[in-house]
Amino acid sequence: MQFIDLGEQYRRIKDKVDKEVINAIESGKYIMGPPVKELEQRLAAYVGRKYCVSCSNGTDALTMPLMALGIGEGDAVFVPDFTFFASAEVVAGVGATPVFAEVNPDTFNLDAESLERSIEKVKSEGKLTPRMIIAVDLFGQPADFGAIMDVAQRHGLLVMEDGAQGFGGTYNGKKACSFGDVSTTSFFPAKPLGCYGDGGAIFTDDGELAERLRSIRVHGSNPTDKYDNIRLGLNARLDTVQAAVLHCKLDIFDSELVTRQRAADCYTASLKDIVETPVVPEKFTSSWAQYTVKLKSREQREKGIIRLKEKGIPAMIYYPCPMHLQTAFAGLGGKKGDFPVSEHLCDTVMSVPMHPYLTSKDIETVCMALREVL
Ligand SMILES: *Cc1c(COP(=O)(O)O)cnc(C)c1O
């Protein structure tokens, strides 16, 4: 069994993908060819934003808005403590300071009350200027944007949605990657919408910001004079070939969301009496980037993973180490005990195989194996 079966998906769309990839190669327009622009229009329409700026990966998608909004030294950016490293890495990468906040133990997403306490602490210390909140749609479920936007408004902060895992999820009838001032996603192969390499996208309704992002994408170029550079930028374009692949995958994306939901429902029905299954509150839907359960202890999880491995079932730990205890952030002075919820999740979560092509037999095999150990 595979953790994510991209081969099965490829078999479904092979004819189309092969044709579109060859077309892209034969066109000779390897860089920013027509499929890139067309994809941006489709993606913006899909999530319900005015502008989409595609880019090289989900990490650059987070970095570019920080650069475009002038966030840097002396600025505080608030990030959930339980997330993938990139969500916080990009903040330090532009010279600003990531300030962590606790997550909700059930949804794994940024906790608005803890966020507000972190903001107030930074304000009262008076050393850093609070500028932005990065809210992550962890495991496919949008963050609690109702509460987070309230906090942001009260404190005059920008909001960036890290929708690397969230693409396809919804909150209050609105699609992930449509929240906050700017939102981002990743097309890394294992994400809900993945390509066959690296890719990413940024979404906003702010035309001026979109313009700056397009400039940053190509070395800070001047849109009206290609040999003039008006700022420092990156080389951060999405390849034409990857855009061609993404068109084919976007065509079937909604049908995959249906089968992901079906797989999640099967898991939940069969596991809810032995582990803590994922909680998706009313008004939210998840794109099920991961199906993540909580076990009783680190020891029980260790046993579970070994047992599953013996049966050829891959299980993963997303994530074993919280942001405040990452070695790279040791300079920020985080210590064990600072964020108990996040630390506890790191000790007890386990993600099981999840993709649109899981059979009910696969799910039964995973659940039976877990039932045996627990
Ligand atoms: C994967 C991921 C990223 C980074 O995306 P890449 O395309 O791998 O650079 C950022 N944030 C989160 C939450 C992610 O899961």
The ligand as an SDF file (V2000), in Angstrom:
LIG
                    3D

 15 15  0  0  0  0  0  0  0  0999 V2000
    4.2500   21.8580    1.7070 C   0  0  0  0  0  0  0  0  0  0  0  0
    4.0230   23.0500    2.5300 C   0  0  0  0  0  0  0  0  0  0  0  0
    4.6740   24.2800    2.2830 C   0  0  0  0  0  0  0  0  0  0  0  0
    5.7780   24.4280    1.2770 C   0  0  0  0  0  0  0  0  0  0  0  0
    5.4460   24.0540   -0.0250 O   0  0  0  0  0  0  0  0  0  0  0  0
    6.6280   23.6040   -1.0230 P   0  0  0  0  0  0  0  0  0  0  0  0
    5.9460   23.5950   -2.3690 O   0  0  0  0  0  0  0  0  0  0  0  0
    7.0910   22.2630   -0.6020 O   0  0  0  0  0  0  0  0  0  0  0  0
    7.7000   24.6250   -0.9660 O   0  0  0  0  0  0  0  0  0  0  0  0
    4.3450   25.3730    3.0700 C   0  0  0  0  0  0  0  0  0  0  0  0
    3.4350   25.2750    4.0520 N   0  0  0  0  0  0  0  0  0  0  0  0
    2.7910   24.1280    4.3320 C   0  0  0  0  0  0  0  0  0  0  0  0
    1.7790   24.1030    5.4240 C   0  0  0  0  0  0  0  0  0  0  0  0
    3.0710   22.9750    3.5980 C   0  0  0  0  0  0  0  0  0  0  0  0
    2.4450   21.8380    3.8920 O   0  0  0  0  0  0  0  0  0  0  0  0
  1  2  1  0
  2  3  1  0
  2 14  2  0
  3  4  1  0
  3 10  2  0
  4  5  1  0
  5  6  1  0
  6  7  2  0
  6  8  1  0
  6  9  1  0
 10 11  1  0
 11 12  2  0
 12 13  1  0
 12 14  1  0
 14 15  1  0
M  END
$$$$
